[in-house]
Amino acid sequence: MKVCSPTLAKCHEIIPIAPRGKALEGQLWGFVDTSKVNADVFVEQLRAEVSQHYNPKGFTAVRKEAPGVPLSPKQLEQLGECGFVVFCFGD
């Protein structure tokens, strides 16, 4: 009888920790509303929390045409100016 183990062999390669991103304070924040039910509610709640805690420079929000449709080039350009972008799902 042959017994197989589904685990991977241990990797001995040292992987460094990813560098920290920008500080959250004073950034332009972007939100992508996926157009699912309640995604807009999540965007508004998150916007309020960010405003309260991180003194944002401002907000940019874009709404997808439909959940399965990619963002338009214009929407991507808008989000490209942001320090952070949060993809907001709903349901």
PAZAPA-4460 file (N, C-alpha, C; in steps of 0.05 Angstrom, whole numbers, plus 32768, in hexadecimal, padded with zeros to 4 digits):
% residues 91
    n_x    n_y    n_z   ca_x   ca_y   ca_z    c_x    c_y    c_z   seq   type   mol
   8011   7FE9   8000   8000   8000   8000   8012   8019   8000     1      M     A
   800B   802C   7FEE   801A   8044   7FED   8009   805B   7FF9     2      K     A
   8014   8069   800C   8006   8080   8019   8013   8099   800F     3      V     A
   8003   80AB   8005   800C   80C5   7FFB   8005   80DB   800E     4      C     A
   8017   80ED   8012   8012   8104   8023   800A   811C   8012     5      S     A
   7FF4   812A   8017   7FEC   8140   8007   7FFA   815A   800E     6      P     A
   800D   8159   8021   801B   8172   8029   8033   8177   8016     7      T     A
   803A   8190   8014   8051   8197   8004   806B   8193   8014     8      L     A
   8080   818F   8006   809A   818E   8013   80A0   81A9   8020     9      A     A
   80AF   81A9   8036   80B5   81C2   8043   80C9   81D2   8031    10      K     A
   80C3   81EB   802F   80D4   81FD   801F   80E8   820A   8032    11      C     A
   8101   8208   802B   8116   8214   803C   811F   822F   8032    12      H     A
   8112   8239   801D   8119   8253   8013   810D   8268   8025    13      E     A
   811E   827C   802D   8114   8291   803E   8107   82A6   802C    14      I     A
   80EE   82AD   8032   80DF   82C0   8023   80DC   82DA   8034    15      I     A
   80E7   82F0   802B   80E5   8309   803B   80C9   8313   803D    16      P     A
   80C4   8322   8052   80AA   832F   8057   80A7   8345   8042    17      I     A
   808F   8348   8038   8089   835D   8024   808D   8378   8031    18      A     A
   8097   838B   8022   809A   83A6   802D   807F   83B3   8033    19      P     A
   807F   83C4   8047   8066   83D2   804E   805E   83E5   8038    20      R     A
   8044   83E9   8035   803A   83FC   8021   803B   8418   802D    21      G     A
   802D   8429   801F   802C   8445   8028   801D   8447   8042    22      K     A
   8021   845D   8050   8011   8462   8069   7FF4   8467   8061    23      A     A
   7FE2   845F   8071   7FC5   8462   806C   7FBD   8480   806E    24      L     A
   7FCB   848E   807E   7FC4   84AA   8085   7FC8   84BC   806C    25      E     A
   7FB4   84CD   8067   7FB6   84E2   8052   7FB6   84D8   8035    26      G     A
   7FAD   84C0   8030   7FAD   84B6   8015   7F92   84BA   8007    27      Q     A
   7F93   84BA   7FEC   7F7A   84B9   7FDD   7F72   849C   7FDB    28      L     A
   7F5A   8496   7FE4   7F50   847A   7FE6   7F3D   8475   7FCF    29      W     A
   7F3F   845E   7FC2   7F2D   8456   7FAD   7F1C   843F   7FB5    30      G     A
   7F03   843F   7FAC   7EF1   8429   7FB1   7EE4   841F   7F97    31      F     A
   7EE3   8405   7F94   7ED6   83F9   7F7D   7EBD   83EC   7F87    32      V     A
   7EA6   83F7   7F7E   7E8C   83EB   7F84   7E86   83D7   7F6F    33      D     A
   7E84   83BE   7F76   7E81   83A8   7F63   7E65   83A7   7F57    34      T     A
   7E53   83B7   7F60   7E37   83B9   7F58   7E27   83A1   7F62    35      S     A
   7E32   8392   7F75   7E22   837D   7F82   7E11   838A   7F97    36      K     A
   7DFD   837C   7FA0   7DEB   8386   7FB5   7DFC   838D   7FCE    37      V     A
   7DF8   83A5   7FD8   7E04   83AF   7FF1   7E21   83B7   7FEE    38      N     A
   7E2D   83B5   7FD6   7E49   83BF   7FD3   7E4A   83DD   7FD8    39      A     A
   7E36   83EC   7FCF   7E35   8408   7FD4   7E33   840F   7FF2    40      D     A
   7E25   83FE   8001   7E23   8402   801E   7E3E   83FE   802B    41      V     A
   7E4C   83E9   8022   7E67   83E4   802D   7E7A   83FB   8027    42      F     A
   7E79   8406   800E   7E8A   841C   8007   7E85   8434   801A    43      V     A
   7E6C   843A   801F   7E65   8451   8031   7E6E   844C   804E    44      E     A
   7E6B   8434   8058   7E74   842D   8073   7E92   842F   8075    45      Q     A
   7EA0   8425   8061   7EBD   8425   8061   7EC7   8442   805F    46      L     A
   7EBA   8452   804E   7EC2   846E   804B   7EC0   847D   8065    47      R     A
   7EAB   8477   8074   7EA7   8484   808F   7EBD   847C   80A2    48      A     A
   7EC4   8462   80A2   7ED9   8458   80B4   7EF4   8464   80AD    49      E     A
   7EFB   8465   8093   7F14   8470   808A   7F15   848E   8091    50      V     A
   7F00   849C   808D   7EFF   84B9   8094   7F04   84BE   80B1    51      S     A
   7EF9   84AC   80C2   7EFC   84AF   80DF   7F18   84A9   80E9    52      Q     A
   7F26   8497   80DC   7F3F   848D   80E7   7F59   8495   80D7    53      H     A
   7F57   849C   80BE   7F6F   849F   80AE   7F72   84BA   80A0    54      Y     A
   7F61   84CE   80A5   7F64   84E8   8099   7F6B   84E6   807B    55      N     A
   7F59   84DB   806B   7F5F   84D7   804F   7F61   84F1   803F    56      P     A
   7F70   84F0   802A   7F72   8507   8018   7F57   850A   8008    57      K     A
   7F4A   84F3   8004   7F31   84F3   7FF5   7F2A   84D7   7FED    58      G     A
   7F14   84D4   7FDE   7F0A   84BA   7FD6   7F03   84BB   7FB8    59      F     A
   7F07   84A5   7FAB   7EFE   84A0   7F90   7EEF   8486   7F90    60      T     A
   7ED6   8486   7F86   7EC7   846E   7F85   7EBD   8469   7F68    61      A     A
   7EC1   8451   7F5F   7EB7   8449   7F45   7EA4   8432   7F48    62      V     A
   7E90   8430   7F37   7E7C   841A   7F38   7E7E   840A   7F1F    63      R     A
   7E82   83F0   7F22   7E83   83DE   7F0A   7E67   83DD   7EFE    64      K     A
   7E67   83D9   7EE4   7E4E   83D7   7ED5   7E3E   83BE   7EDE    65      E     A
   7E4C   83A9   7EE3   7E40   8390   7EED   7E57   8380   7EFB    66      A     A
   7E50   836E   7F0D   7E66   8360   7F1C   7E7A   8352   7F0A    67      P     A
   7E72   8347   7EF3   7E85   8338   7EE2   7E93   8349   7ECD    68      G     A
   7E8D   8363   7ECC   7E98   8375   7EB8   7EB1   8383   7EC3    69      V     A
   7EC7   8383   7EB4   7EE0   8390   7EBE   7EDC   83AE   7EBF    70      P     A
   7EEE   83BB   7ECE   7EEE   83D8   7ECF   7EF6   83E4   7EB5    71      L     A
   7EEB   83FB   7EAE   7EF2   8409   7E95   7F0D   8416   7E98    72      S     A
   7F1A   841C   7E82   7F34   842A   7E83   7F32   8445   7E92    73      P     A
   7F1B   8453   7E8F   7F18   846C   7E9E   7F16   8468   7EBC    74      K     A
   7F08   8452   7EC4   7F07   844C   7EE1   7F22   8444   7EEC    75      Q     A
   7F31   8434   7EDD   7F4C   842D   7EE5   7F5E   8445   7EE8    76      L     A
   7F5B   8458   7ED6   7F6B   8471   7ED7   7F64   8480   7EF0    77      E     A
   7F4A   8482   7EF7   7F42   8490   7F10   7F4F   8482   7F28    78      Q     A
   7F4E   8468   7F29   7F58   8459   7F40   7F77   845A   7F41    79      L     A
   7F84   845E   7F2A   7FA1   845F   7F2A   7FAC   8476   7F39    80      G     A
   7F9D   848B   7F3F   7FA6   84A2   7F4E   7FA4   849D   7F6D    81      E     A
   7F98   8487   7F75   7F93   8481   7F91   7FAB   8473   7F9E    82      C     A
   7FAF   8479   7FB8   7FC3   846C   7FC7   7FBB   844F   7FCE    83      G     A
   7FA1   844B   7FD1   7F95   8431   7FD7   7F7C   842D   7FC8    84      F     A
   7F76   8415   7FC1   7F5C   840E   7FB4   7F50   83F6   7FC2    85      V     A
   7F37   83F9   7FCB   7F29   83E3   7FD8   7F13   83D9   7FC5    86      V     A
   7F13   83BF   7FC0   7EFF   83B2   7FAF   7EE9   83AA   7FC1    87      F     A
   7ED1   83B7   7FBE   7EBB   83B3   7FD1   7EA6   83A0   7FC6    88      C     A
   7EA4   8389   7FD2   7E90   8375   7FCA   7E77   837A   7FDA    89      F     A
   7E61   836E   7FD2   7E48   8370   7FE0   7E3C   8355   7FE6    90      G     A
   7E22   8354   7FE8   7E11   833D   7FEE   7E0C   833A   800B    91      D     A
***
